[in-house]
Amino acid sequence: MTVSQPGQRVAVLADAQNLYHTARSLYSRNIDYDALLQEAVDDRELTRAIAYVIRADSPEEETFFEALVDIGFETRIKDIKTFQDGSKKADWDVGMSLDAVSLANHVDTVVLCTGDGDFARVCRYLRHEGCRVEAMGFEESSSEDLKAAVDGFIDMSDDSDRFLL
């Protein structure tokens, strides 16, 4: 669980693709980003909130991006890449990791909203540098490596009605 103290400076980095696909596959629902941000901040001082999203040219995505901004997130938007063989790729792992490292000297806690185990190494690095690291994700699809690498893990499945629309 979190060890929240008033005045603690927090950066919240949300891996929107990971959260979206997990919520859709487990619950056939969407993420409530307002509830996510409130839980991540937990009465501490929000320094930055960044949502990493993919533009896939679906009609409702601009409304979604605008809603994230209204909630308090900065959006980092990347276009989906389609390769010659028809496969598609888009992820923000490197960008999120670089932002986490860049922000670590300006905050007390970094909250990664993802279950992606690729972030375990950056979590260990941030902790080694003296930054508290928390993760929020769904237990069923969150990497054991990630959970072992953070100071606290919030299982969004414990209160799925709060975190899902």
Chimera marker file (.cmm) of the C-alpha trace (Angstrom):
<marker_set name="trace">
<marker id="1" x="0.000" y="0.000" z="0.000" r="1" g="1" b="0" radius="0.5"/>
<marker id="2" x="0.987" y="3.617" z="-0.279" r="1" g="1" b="0" radius="0.5"/>
<marker id="3" x="2.752" y="5.504" z="2.454" r="1" g="1" b="0" radius="0.5"/>
<marker id="4" x="1.285" y="8.877" z="1.753" r="1" g="1" b="0" radius="0.5"/>
<marker id="5" x="2.385" y="11.960" z="3.607" r="1" g="1" b="0" radius="0.5"/>
<marker id="6" x="1.035" y="15.479" z="3.104" r="1" g="1" b="0" radius="0.5"/>
<marker id="7" x="3.484" y="17.579" z="1.120" r="1" g="1" b="0" radius="0.5"/>
<marker id="8" x="4.978" y="14.569" z="-0.648" r="1" g="1" b="0" radius="0.5"/>
<marker id="9" x="5.487" y="15.531" z="-4.310" r="1" g="1" b="0" radius="0.5"/>
<marker id="10" x="4.082" y="12.994" z="-6.763" r="1" g="1" b="0" radius="0.5"/>
<marker id="11" x="4.369" y="12.364" z="-10.498" r="1" g="1" b="0" radius="0.5"/>
<marker id="12" x="1.758" y="10.058" z="-12.051" r="1" g="1" b="0" radius="0.5"/>
<marker id="13" x="2.614" y="8.336" z="-15.339" r="1" g="1" b="0" radius="0.5"/>
<marker id="14" x="-0.253" y="6.397" z="-16.926" r="1" g="1" b="0" radius="0.5"/>
<marker id="15" x="0.354" y="3.762" z="-19.606" r="1" g="1" b="0" radius="0.5"/>
<marker id="16" x="-3.040" y="4.220" z="-21.288" r="1" g="1" b="0" radius="0.5"/>
<marker id="17" x="-2.611" y="1.336" z="-23.752" r="1" g="1" b="0" radius="0.5"/>
<marker id="18" x="-1.767" y="-1.174" z="-21.043" r="1" g="1" b="0" radius="0.5"/>
<marker id="19" x="-4.653" y="-0.004" z="-18.854" r="1" g="1" b="0" radius="0.5"/>
<marker id="20" x="-7.132" y="0.089" z="-21.744" r="1" g="1" b="0" radius="0.5"/>
<marker id="21" x="-6.377" y="-3.406" z="-23.023" r="1" g="1" b="0" radius="0.5"/>
<marker id="22" x="-6.404" y="-4.894" z="-19.539" r="1" g="1" b="0" radius="0.5"/>
<marker id="23" x="-9.697" y="-3.251" z="-18.549" r="1" g="1" b="0" radius="0.5"/>
<marker id="24" x="-11.299" y="-4.304" z="-21.831" r="1" g="1" b="0" radius="0.5"/>
<marker id="25" x="-10.099" y="-7.911" z="-21.649" r="1" g="1" b="0" radius="0.5"/>
<marker id="26" x="-10.855" y="-8.464" z="-17.941" r="1" g="1" b="0" radius="0.5"/>
<marker id="27" x="-14.017" y="-6.393" z="-17.507" r="1" g="1" b="0" radius="0.5"/>
<marker id="28" x="-15.164" y="-5.149" z="-20.958" r="1" g="1" b="0" radius="0.5"/>
<marker id="29" x="-15.088" y="-1.666" z="-19.439" r="1" g="1" b="0" radius="0.5"/>
<marker id="30" x="-12.988" y="1.490" z="-19.649" r="1" g="1" b="0" radius="0.5"/>
<marker id="31" x="-10.724" y="3.143" z="-17.084" r="1" g="1" b="0" radius="0.5"/>
<marker id="32" x="-12.006" y="5.988" z="-14.908" r="1" g="1" b="0" radius="0.5"/>
<marker id="33" x="-8.959" y="8.250" z="-15.147" r="1" g="1" b="0" radius="0.5"/>
<marker id="34" x="-10.346" y="10.712" z="-12.611" r="1" g="1" b="0" radius="0.5"/>
<marker id="35" x="-10.535" y="7.967" z="-9.953" r="1" g="1" b="0" radius="0.5"/>
<marker id="36" x="-7.122" y="6.666" z="-11.044" r="1" g="1" b="0" radius="0.5"/>
<marker id="37" x="-5.513" y="10.080" z="-10.589" r="1" g="1" b="0" radius="0.5"/>
<marker id="38" x="-7.192" y="10.682" z="-7.212" r="1" g="1" b="0" radius="0.5"/>
<marker id="39" x="-5.960" y="7.332" z="-5.878" r="1" g="1" b="0" radius="0.5"/>
<marker id="40" x="-2.449" y="7.825" z="-7.243" r="1" g="1" b="0" radius="0.5"/>
<marker id="41" x="-2.112" y="11.291" z="-5.691" r="1" g="1" b="0" radius="0.5"/>
<marker id="42" x="-3.752" y="10.241" z="-2.389" r="1" g="1" b="0" radius="0.5"/>
<marker id="43" x="-3.811" y="13.699" z="-0.745" r="1" g="1" b="0" radius="0.5"/>
<marker id="44" x="-0.221" y="14.414" z="-1.738" r="1" g="1" b="0" radius="0.5"/>
<marker id="45" x="1.021" y="17.258" z="-3.939" r="1" g="1" b="0" radius="0.5"/>
<marker id="46" x="0.647" y="16.467" z="-7.650" r="1" g="1" b="0" radius="0.5"/>
<marker id="47" x="3.672" y="17.716" z="-9.562" r="1" g="1" b="0" radius="0.5"/>
<marker id="48" x="2.948" y="16.153" z="-12.971" r="1" g="1" b="0" radius="0.5"/>
<marker id="49" x="0.382" y="13.742" z="-14.402" r="1" g="1" b="0" radius="0.5"/>
<marker id="50" x="1.138" y="12.369" z="-17.849" r="1" g="1" b="0" radius="0.5"/>
<marker id="51" x="-0.975" y="9.935" z="-19.871" r="1" g="1" b="0" radius="0.5"/>
<marker id="52" x="0.785" y="8.113" z="-22.691" r="1" g="1" b="0" radius="0.5"/>
<marker id="53" x="-1.677" y="7.431" z="-25.499" r="1" g="1" b="0" radius="0.5"/>
<marker id="54" x="-1.676" y="6.037" z="-29.018" r="1" g="1" b="0" radius="0.5"/>
<marker id="55" x="-3.449" y="7.688" z="-31.931" r="1" g="1" b="0" radius="0.5"/>
<marker id="56" x="-5.140" y="4.945" z="-33.941" r="1" g="1" b="0" radius="0.5"/>
<marker id="57" x="-7.532" y="7.211" z="-35.892" r="1" g="1" b="0" radius="0.5"/>
<marker id="58" x="-10.663" y="6.013" z="-34.146" r="1" g="1" b="0" radius="0.5"/>
<marker id="59" x="-13.496" y="8.563" z="-34.032" r="1" g="1" b="0" radius="0.5"/>
<marker id="60" x="-13.785" y="8.864" z="-30.244" r="1" g="1" b="0" radius="0.5"/>
<marker id="61" x="-10.098" y="9.186" z="-29.413" r="1" g="1" b="0" radius="0.5"/>
<marker id="62" x="-9.864" y="12.995" z="-29.672" r="1" g="1" b="0" radius="0.5"/>
<marker id="63" x="-12.711" y="13.269" z="-27.147" r="1" g="1" b="0" radius="0.5"/>
<marker id="64" x="-10.815" y="10.840" z="-24.900" r="1" g="1" b="0" radius="0.5"/>
<marker id="65" x="-7.581" y="12.862" z="-25.214" r="1" g="1" b="0" radius="0.5"/>
<marker id="66" x="-9.483" y="16.066" z="-24.335" r="1" g="1" b="0" radius="0.5"/>
<marker id="67" x="-11.109" y="14.353" z="-21.336" r="1" g="1" b="0" radius="0.5"/>
<marker id="68" x="-7.663" y="13.342" z="-20.023" r="1" g="1" b="0" radius="0.5"/>
<marker id="69" x="-6.543" y="16.976" z="-20.192" r="1" g="1" b="0" radius="0.5"/>
<marker id="70" x="-9.726" y="18.125" z="-18.414" r="1" g="1" b="0" radius="0.5"/>
<marker id="71" x="-9.004" y="15.629" z="-15.604" r="1" g="1" b="0" radius="0.5"/>
<marker id="72" x="-5.478" y="17.013" z="-15.182" r="1" g="1" b="0" radius="0.5"/>
<marker id="73" x="-3.243" y="14.861" z="-17.354" r="1" g="1" b="0" radius="0.5"/>
<marker id="74" x="-0.766" y="16.093" z="-19.908" r="1" g="1" b="0" radius="0.5"/>
<marker id="75" x="-1.058" y="13.826" z="-22.922" r="1" g="1" b="0" radius="0.5"/>
<marker id="76" x="1.833" y="12.352" z="-24.834" r="1" g="1" b="0" radius="0.5"/>
<marker id="77" x="0.454" y="11.123" z="-28.147" r="1" g="1" b="0" radius="0.5"/>
<marker id="78" x="2.191" y="8.710" z="-30.493" r="1" g="1" b="0" radius="0.5"/>
<marker id="79" x="0.866" y="7.544" z="-33.849" r="1" g="1" b="0" radius="0.5"/>
<marker id="80" x="0.474" y="3.806" z="-34.349" r="1" g="1" b="0" radius="0.5"/>
<marker id="81" x="3.013" y="2.386" z="-36.823" r="1" g="1" b="0" radius="0.5"/>
<marker id="82" x="1.948" y="-0.093" z="-39.463" r="1" g="1" b="0" radius="0.5"/>
<marker id="83" x="4.697" y="-2.202" z="-40.997" r="1" g="1" b="0" radius="0.5"/>
<marker id="84" x="4.873" y="-3.684" z="-44.513" r="1" g="1" b="0" radius="0.5"/>
<marker id="85" x="3.736" y="-7.091" z="-43.254" r="1" g="1" b="0" radius="0.5"/>
<marker id="86" x="0.596" y="-5.463" z="-41.820" r="1" g="1" b="0" radius="0.5"/>
<marker id="87" x="1.697" y="-5.741" z="-38.187" r="1" g="1" b="0" radius="0.5"/>
<marker id="88" x="1.234" y="-2.727" z="-35.947" r="1" g="1" b="0" radius="0.5"/>
<marker id="89" x="3.296" y="-1.408" z="-33.085" r="1" g="1" b="0" radius="0.5"/>
<marker id="90" x="3.003" y="1.466" z="-30.687" r="1" g="1" b="0" radius="0.5"/>
<marker id="91" x="4.203" y="1.693" z="-27.143" r="1" g="1" b="0" radius="0.5"/>
<marker id="92" x="5.547" y="4.294" z="-24.823" r="1" g="1" b="0" radius="0.5"/>
<marker id="93" x="7.904" y="2.178" z="-22.687" r="1" g="1" b="0" radius="0.5"/>
<marker id="94" x="11.047" y="4.179" z="-23.495" r="1" g="1" b="0" radius="0.5"/>
<marker id="95" x="9.286" y="7.549" z="-23.299" r="1" g="1" b="0" radius="0.5"/>
<marker id="96" x="7.651" y="6.727" z="-19.972" r="1" g="1" b="0" radius="0.5"/>
<marker id="97" x="10.925" y="5.432" z="-18.564" r="1" g="1" b="0" radius="0.5"/>
<marker id="98" x="12.826" y="8.554" z="-19.643" r="1" g="1" b="0" radius="0.5"/>
<marker id="99" x="10.165" y="10.815" z="-18.143" r="1" g="1" b="0" radius="0.5"/>
<marker id="100" x="10.246" y="8.840" z="-14.876" r="1" g="1" b="0" radius="0.5"/>
<marker id="101" x="14.024" y="9.205" z="-14.640" r="1" g="1" b="0" radius="0.5"/>
<marker id="102" x="13.851" y="12.911" z="-15.579" r="1" g="1" b="0" radius="0.5"/>
<marker id="103" x="11.151" y="13.635" z="-12.995" r="1" g="1" b="0" radius="0.5"/>
<marker id="104" x="12.754" y="11.634" z="-10.162" r="1" g="1" b="0" radius="0.5"/>
<marker id="105" x="14.890" y="14.562" z="-8.977" r="1" g="1" b="0" radius="0.5"/>
<marker id="106" x="11.813" y="16.809" z="-8.761" r="1" g="1" b="0" radius="0.5"/>
<marker id="107" x="9.421" y="14.522" z="-6.859" r="1" g="1" b="0" radius="0.5"/>
<marker id="108" x="9.373" y="12.246" z="-3.836" r="1" g="1" b="0" radius="0.5"/>
<marker id="109" x="7.231" y="9.540" z="-5.468" r="1" g="1" b="0" radius="0.5"/>
<marker id="110" x="6.639" y="8.306" z="-9.001" r="1" g="1" b="0" radius="0.5"/>
<marker id="111" x="3.404" y="6.362" z="-9.540" r="1" g="1" b="0" radius="0.5"/>
<marker id="112" x="3.406" y="4.188" z="-12.653" r="1" g="1" b="0" radius="0.5"/>
<marker id="113" x="-0.096" y="3.215" z="-13.737" r="1" g="1" b="0" radius="0.5"/>
<marker id="114" x="0.669" y="0.017" z="-15.612" r="1" g="1" b="0" radius="0.5"/>
<marker id="115" x="1.119" y="-3.690" z="-15.096" r="1" g="1" b="0" radius="0.5"/>
<marker id="116" x="3.918" y="-3.936" z="-17.667" r="1" g="1" b="0" radius="0.5"/>
<marker id="117" x="6.962" y="-5.788" z="-16.367" r="1" g="1" b="0" radius="0.5"/>
<marker id="118" x="9.214" y="-3.872" z="-18.757" r="1" g="1" b="0" radius="0.5"/>
<marker id="119" x="9.157" y="-1.060" z="-16.174" r="1" g="1" b="0" radius="0.5"/>
<marker id="120" x="10.661" y="-3.176" z="-13.369" r="1" g="1" b="0" radius="0.5"/>
<marker id="121" x="14.218" y="-2.166" z="-14.201" r="1" g="1" b="0" radius="0.5"/>
<marker id="122" x="13.473" y="1.565" z="-14.200" r="1" g="1" b="0" radius="0.5"/>
<marker id="123" x="11.600" y="1.114" z="-10.888" r="1" g="1" b="0" radius="0.5"/>
<marker id="124" x="14.672" y="-0.486" z="-9.309" r="1" g="1" b="0" radius="0.5"/>
<marker id="125" x="16.827" y="2.347" z="-10.655" r="1" g="1" b="0" radius="0.5"/>
<marker id="126" x="14.499" y="5.053" z="-9.282" r="1" g="1" b="0" radius="0.5"/>
<marker id="127" x="14.413" y="3.403" z="-5.864" r="1" g="1" b="0" radius="0.5"/>
<marker id="128" x="18.214" y="3.153" z="-5.859" r="1" g="1" b="0" radius="0.5"/>
<marker id="129" x="18.304" y="6.903" z="-6.549" r="1" g="1" b="0" radius="0.5"/>
<marker id="130" x="16.108" y="7.548" z="-3.486" r="1" g="1" b="0" radius="0.5"/>
<marker id="131" x="12.743" y="8.019" z="-5.168" r="1" g="1" b="0" radius="0.5"/>
<marker id="132" x="9.715" y="6.135" z="-3.873" r="1" g="1" b="0" radius="0.5"/>
<marker id="133" x="8.006" y="4.148" z="-6.649" r="1" g="1" b="0" radius="0.5"/>
<marker id="134" x="4.436" y="2.889" z="-6.641" r="1" g="1" b="0" radius="0.5"/>
<marker id="135" x="2.476" y="1.056" z="-9.310" r="1" g="1" b="0" radius="0.5"/>
<marker id="136" x="-1.222" y="0.764" z="-9.997" r="1" g="1" b="0" radius="0.5"/>
<marker id="137" x="-2.588" y="-2.044" z="-12.130" r="1" g="1" b="0" radius="0.5"/>
<marker id="138" x="-4.851" y="-5.051" z="-12.249" r="1" g="1" b="0" radius="0.5"/>
<marker id="139" x="-3.421" y="-7.972" z="-10.256" r="1" g="1" b="0" radius="0.5"/>
<marker id="140" x="-4.442" y="-10.551" z="-12.872" r="1" g="1" b="0" radius="0.5"/>
<marker id="141" x="-2.326" y="-8.951" z="-15.575" r="1" g="1" b="0" radius="0.5"/>
<marker id="142" x="0.441" y="-7.213" z="-13.638" r="1" g="1" b="0" radius="0.5"/>
<marker id="143" x="3.954" y="-8.551" z="-13.848" r="1" g="1" b="0" radius="0.5"/>
<marker id="144" x="5.420" y="-10.160" z="-10.748" r="1" g="1" b="0" radius="0.5"/>
<marker id="145" x="8.723" y="-8.453" z="-11.639" r="1" g="1" b="0" radius="0.5"/>
<marker id="146" x="7.034" y="-5.052" z="-11.584" r="1" g="1" b="0" radius="0.5"/>
<marker id="147" x="5.285" y="-5.705" z="-8.264" r="1" g="1" b="0" radius="0.5"/>
<marker id="148" x="8.568" y="-6.859" z="-6.708" r="1" g="1" b="0" radius="0.5"/>
<marker id="149" x="10.396" y="-3.752" z="-7.959" r="1" g="1" b="0" radius="0.5"/>
<marker id="150" x="8.094" y="-1.116" z="-6.415" r="1" g="1" b="0" radius="0.5"/>
<marker id="151" x="7.590" y="0.193" z="-2.894" r="1" g="1" b="0" radius="0.5"/>
<marker id="152" x="3.810" y="-0.215" z="-3.138" r="1" g="1" b="0" radius="0.5"/>
<marker id="153" x="1.329" y="-1.796" z="-5.549" r="1" g="1" b="0" radius="0.5"/>
<marker id="154" x="-2.334" y="-0.817" z="-5.746" r="1" g="1" b="0" radius="0.5"/>
<marker id="155" x="-4.457" y="-3.611" z="-7.186" r="1" g="1" b="0" radius="0.5"/>
<marker id="156" x="-7.212" y="-1.899" z="-9.147" r="1" g="1" b="0" radius="0.5"/>
<marker id="157" x="-9.121" y="-5.204" z="-9.237" r="1" g="1" b="0" radius="0.5"/>
<marker id="158" x="-9.721" y="-4.863" z="-5.487" r="1" g="1" b="0" radius="0.5"/>
<marker id="159" x="-12.133" y="-2.017" z="-6.220" r="1" g="1" b="0" radius="0.5"/>
<marker id="160" x="-12.831" y="-2.371" z="-9.932" r="1" g="1" b="0" radius="0.5"/>
<marker id="161" x="-16.111" y="-0.436" z="-9.743" r="1" g="1" b="0" radius="0.5"/>
<marker id="162" x="-14.178" y="2.586" z="-8.504" r="1" g="1" b="0" radius="0.5"/>
<marker id="163" x="-11.577" y="2.457" z="-11.273" r="1" g="1" b="0" radius="0.5"/>
<marker id="164" x="-13.818" y="1.449" z="-14.195" r="1" g="1" b="0" radius="0.5"/>
<marker id="165" x="-16.561" y="3.267" z="-16.067" r="1" g="1" b="0" radius="0.5"/>
<link id1="1" id2="2" r="1" g="1" b="0" radius="0.2"/>
<link id1="2" id2="3" r="1" g="1" b="0" radius="0.2"/>
<link id1="3" id2="4" r="1" g="1" b="0" radius="0.2"/>
<link id1="4" id2="5" r="1" g="1" b="0" radius="0.2"/>
<link id1="5" id2="6" r="1" g="1" b="0" radius="0.2"/>
<link id1="6" id2="7" r="1" g="1" b="0" radius="0.2"/>
<link id1="7" id2="8" r="1" g="1" b="0" radius="0.2"/>
<link id1="8" id2="9" r="1" g="1" b="0" radius="0.2"/>
<link id1="9" id2="10" r="1" g="1" b="0" radius="0.2"/>
<link id1="10" id2="11" r="1" g="1" b="0" radius="0.2"/>
<link id1="11" id2="12" r="1" g="1" b="0" radius="0.2"/>
<link id1="12" id2="13" r="1" g="1" b="0" radius="0.2"/>
<link id1="13" id2="14" r="1" g="1" b="0" radius="0.2"/>
<link id1="14" id2="15" r="1" g="1" b="0" radius="0.2"/>
<link id1="15" id2="16" r="1" g="1" b="0" radius="0.2"/>
<link id1="16" id2="17" r="1" g="1" b="0" radius="0.2"/>
<link id1="17" id2="18" r="1" g="1" b="0" radius="0.2"/>
<link id1="18" id2="19" r="1" g="1" b="0" radius="0.2"/>
<link id1="19" id2="20" r="1" g="1" b="0" radius="0.2"/>
<link id1="20" id2="21" r="1" g="1" b="0" radius="0.2"/>
<link id1="21" id2="22" r="1" g="1" b="0" radius="0.2"/>
<link id1="22" id2="23" r="1" g="1" b="0" radius="0.2"/>
<link id1="23" id2="24" r="1" g="1" b="0" radius="0.2"/>
<link id1="24" id2="25" r="1" g="1" b="0" radius="0.2"/>
<link id1="25" id2="26" r="1" g="1" b="0" radius="0.2"/>
<link id1="26" id2="27" r="1" g="1" b="0" radius="0.2"/>
<link id1="27" id2="28" r="1" g="1" b="0" radius="0.2"/>
<link id1="28" id2="29" r="1" g="1" b="0" radius="0.2"/>
<link id1="29" id2="30" r="1" g="1" b="0" radius="0.2"/>
<link id1="30" id2="31" r="1" g="1" b="0" radius="0.2"/>
<link id1="31" id2="32" r="1" g="1" b="0" radius="0.2"/>
<link id1="32" id2="33" r="1" g="1" b="0" radius="0.2"/>
<link id1="33" id2="34" r="1" g="1" b="0" radius="0.2"/>
<link id1="34" id2="35" r="1" g="1" b="0" radius="0.2"/>
<link id1="35" id2="36" r="1" g="1" b="0" radius="0.2"/>
<link id1="36" id2="37" r="1" g="1" b="0" radius="0.2"/>
<link id1="37" id2="38" r="1" g="1" b="0" radius="0.2"/>
<link id1="38" id2="39" r="1" g="1" b="0" radius="0.2"/>
<link id1="39" id2="40" r="1" g="1" b="0" radius="0.2"/>
<link id1="40" id2="41" r="1" g="1" b="0" radius="0.2"/>
<link id1="41" id2="42" r="1" g="1" b="0" radius="0.2"/>
<link id1="42" id2="43" r="1" g="1" b="0" radius="0.2"/>
<link id1="43" id2="44" r="1" g="1" b="0" radius="0.2"/>
<link id1="44" id2="45" r="1" g="1" b="0" radius="0.2"/>
<link id1="45" id2="46" r="1" g="1" b="0" radius="0.2"/>
<link id1="46" id2="47" r="1" g="1" b="0" radius="0.2"/>
<link id1="47" id2="48" r="1" g="1" b="0" radius="0.2"/>
<link id1="48" id2="49" r="1" g="1" b="0" radius="0.2"/>
<link id1="49" id2="50" r="1" g="1" b="0" radius="0.2"/>
<link id1="50" id2="51" r="1" g="1" b="0" radius="0.2"/>
<link id1="51" id2="52" r="1" g="1" b="0" radius="0.2"/>
<link id1="52" id2="53" r="1" g="1" b="0" radius="0.2"/>
<link id1="53" id2="54" r="1" g="1" b="0" radius="0.2"/>
<link id1="54" id2="55" r="1" g="1" b="0" radius="0.2"/>
<link id1="55" id2="56" r="1" g="1" b="0" radius="0.2"/>
<link id1="56" id2="57" r="1" g="1" b="0" radius="0.2"/>
<link id1="57" id2="58" r="1" g="1" b="0" radius="0.2"/>
<link id1="58" id2="59" r="1" g="1" b="0" radius="0.2"/>
<link id1="59" id2="60" r="1" g="1" b="0" radius="0.2"/>
<link id1="60" id2="61" r="1" g="1" b="0" radius="0.2"/>
<link id1="61" id2="62" r="1" g="1" b="0" radius="0.2"/>
<link id1="62" id2="63" r="1" g="1" b="0" radius="0.2"/>
<link id1="63" id2="64" r="1" g="1" b="0" radius="0.2"/>
<link id1="64" id2="65" r="1" g="1" b="0" radius="0.2"/>
<link id1="65" id2="66" r="1" g="1" b="0" radius="0.2"/>
<link id1="66" id2="67" r="1" g="1" b="0" radius="0.2"/>
<link id1="67" id2="68" r="1" g="1" b="0" radius="0.2"/>
<link id1="68" id2="69" r="1" g="1" b="0" radius="0.2"/>
<link id1="69" id2="70" r="1" g="1" b="0" radius="0.2"/>
<link id1="70" id2="71" r="1" g="1" b="0" radius="0.2"/>
<link id1="71" id2="72" r="1" g="1" b="0" radius="0.2"/>
<link id1="72" id2="73" r="1" g="1" b="0" radius="0.2"/>
<link id1="73" id2="74" r="1" g="1" b="0" radius="0.2"/>
<link id1="74" id2="75" r="1" g="1" b="0" radius="0.2"/>
<link id1="75" id2="76" r="1" g="1" b="0" radius="0.2"/>
<link id1="76" id2="77" r="1" g="1" b="0" radius="0.2"/>
<link id1="77" id2="78" r="1" g="1" b="0" radius="0.2"/>
<link id1="78" id2="79" r="1" g="1" b="0" radius="0.2"/>
<link id1="79" id2="80" r="1" g="1" b="0" radius="0.2"/>
<link id1="80" id2="81" r="1" g="1" b="0" radius="0.2"/>
<link id1="81" id2="82" r="1" g="1" b="0" radius="0.2"/>
<link id1="82" id2="83" r="1" g="1" b="0" radius="0.2"/>
<link id1="83" id2="84" r="1" g="1" b="0" radius="0.2"/>
<link id1="84" id2="85" r="1" g="1" b="0" radius="0.2"/>
<link id1="85" id2="86" r="1" g="1" b="0" radius="0.2"/>
<link id1="86" id2="87" r="1" g="1" b="0" radius="0.2"/>
<link id1="87" id2="88" r="1" g="1" b="0" radius="0.2"/>
<link id1="88" id2="89" r="1" g="1" b="0" radius="0.2"/>
<link id1="89" id2="90" r="1" g="1" b="0" radius="0.2"/>
<link id1="90" id2="91" r="1" g="1" b="0" radius="0.2"/>
<link id1="91" id2="92" r="1" g="1" b="0" radius="0.2"/>
<link id1="92" id2="93" r="1" g="1" b="0" radius="0.2"/>
<link id1="93" id2="94" r="1" g="1" b="0" radius="0.2"/>
<link id1="94" id2="95" r="1" g="1" b="0" radius="0.2"/>
<link id1="95" id2="96" r="1" g="1" b="0" radius="0.2"/>
<link id1="96" id2="97" r="1" g="1" b="0" radius="0.2"/>
<link id1="97" id2="98" r="1" g="1" b="0" radius="0.2"/>
<link id1="98" id2="99" r="1" g="1" b="0" radius="0.2"/>
<link id1="99" id2="100" r="1" g="1" b="0" radius="0.2"/>
<link id1="100" id2="101" r="1" g="1" b="0" radius="0.2"/>
<link id1="101" id2="102" r="1" g="1" b="0" radius="0.2"/>
<link id1="102" id2="103" r="1" g="1" b="0" radius="0.2"/>
<link id1="103" id2="104" r="1" g="1" b="0" radius="0.2"/>
<link id1="104" id2="105" r="1" g="1" b="0" radius="0.2"/>
<link id1="105" id2="106" r="1" g="1" b="0" radius="0.2"/>
<link id1="106" id2="107" r="1" g="1" b="0" radius="0.2"/>
<link id1="107" id2="108" r="1" g="1" b="0" radius="0.2"/>
<link id1="108" id2="109" r="1" g="1" b="0" radius="0.2"/>
<link id1="109" id2="110" r="1" g="1" b="0" radius="0.2"/>
<link id1="110" id2="111" r="1" g="1" b="0" radius="0.2"/>
<link id1="111" id2="112" r="1" g="1" b="0" radius="0.2"/>
<link id1="112" id2="113" r="1" g="1" b="0" radius="0.2"/>
<link id1="113" id2="114" r="1" g="1" b="0" radius="0.2"/>
<link id1="114" id2="115" r="1" g="1" b="0" radius="0.2"/>
<link id1="115" id2="116" r="1" g="1" b="0" radius="0.2"/>
<link id1="116" id2="117" r="1" g="1" b="0" radius="0.2"/>
<link id1="117" id2="118" r="1" g="1" b="0" radius="0.2"/>
<link id1="118" id2="119" r="1" g="1" b="0" radius="0.2"/>
<link id1="119" id2="120" r="1" g="1" b="0" radius="0.2"/>
<link id1="120" id2="121" r="1" g="1" b="0" radius="0.2"/>
<link id1="121" id2="122" r="1" g="1" b="0" radius="0.2"/>
<link id1="122" id2="123" r="1" g="1" b="0" radius="0.2"/>
<link id1="123" id2="124" r="1" g="1" b="0" radius="0.2"/>
<link id1="124" id2="125" r="1" g="1" b="0" radius="0.2"/>
<link id1="125" id2="126" r="1" g="1" b="0" radius="0.2"/>
<link id1="126" id2="127" r="1" g="1" b="0" radius="0.2"/>
<link id1="127" id2="128" r="1" g="1" b="0" radius="0.2"/>
<link id1="128" id2="129" r="1" g="1" b="0" radius="0.2"/>
<link id1="129" id2="130" r="1" g="1" b="0" radius="0.2"/>
<link id1="130" id2="131" r="1" g="1" b="0" radius="0.2"/>
<link id1="131" id2="132" r="1" g="1" b="0" radius="0.2"/>
<link id1="132" id2="133" r="1" g="1" b="0" radius="0.2"/>
<link id1="133" id2="134" r="1" g="1" b="0" radius="0.2"/>
<link id1="134" id2="135" r="1" g="1" b="0" radius="0.2"/>
<link id1="135" id2="136" r="1" g="1" b="0" radius="0.2"/>
<link id1="136" id2="137" r="1" g="1" b="0" radius="0.2"/>
<link id1="137" id2="138" r="1" g="1" b="0" radius="0.2"/>
<link id1="138" id2="139" r="1" g="1" b="0" radius="0.2"/>
<link id1="139" id2="140" r="1" g="1" b="0" radius="0.2"/>
<link id1="140" id2="141" r="1" g="1" b="0" radius="0.2"/>
<link id1="141" id2="142" r="1" g="1" b="0" radius="0.2"/>
<link id1="142" id2="143" r="1" g="1" b="0" radius="0.2"/>
<link id1="143" id2="144" r="1" g="1" b="0" radius="0.2"/>
<link id1="144" id2="145" r="1" g="1" b="0" radius="0.2"/>
<link id1="145" id2="146" r="1" g="1" b="0" radius="0.2"/>
<link id1="146" id2="147" r="1" g="1" b="0" radius="0.2"/>
<link id1="147" id2="148" r="1" g="1" b="0" radius="0.2"/>
<link id1="148" id2="149" r="1" g="1" b="0" radius="0.2"/>
<link id1="149" id2="150" r="1" g="1" b="0" radius="0.2"/>
<link id1="150" id2="151" r="1" g="1" b="0" radius="0.2"/>
<link id1="151" id2="152" r="1" g="1" b="0" radius="0.2"/>
<link id1="152" id2="153" r="1" g="1" b="0" radius="0.2"/>
<link id1="153" id2="154" r="1" g="1" b="0" radius="0.2"/>
<link id1="154" id2="155" r="1" g="1" b="0" radius="0.2"/>
<link id1="155" id2="156" r="1" g="1" b="0" radius="0.2"/>
<link id1="156" id2="157" r="1" g="1" b="0" radius="0.2"/>
<link id1="157" id2="158" r="1" g="1" b="0" radius="0.2"/>
<link id1="158" id2="159" r="1" g="1" b="0" radius="0.2"/>
<link id1="159" id2="160" r="1" g="1" b="0" radius="0.2"/>
<link id1="160" id2="161" r="1" g="1" b="0" radius="0.2"/>
<link id1="161" id2="162" r="1" g="1" b="0" radius="0.2"/>
<link id1="162" id2="163" r="1" g="1" b="0" radius="0.2"/>
<link id1="163" id2="164" r="1" g="1" b="0" radius="0.2"/>
<link id1="164" id2="165" r="1" g="1" b="0" radius="0.2"/>
</marker_set>
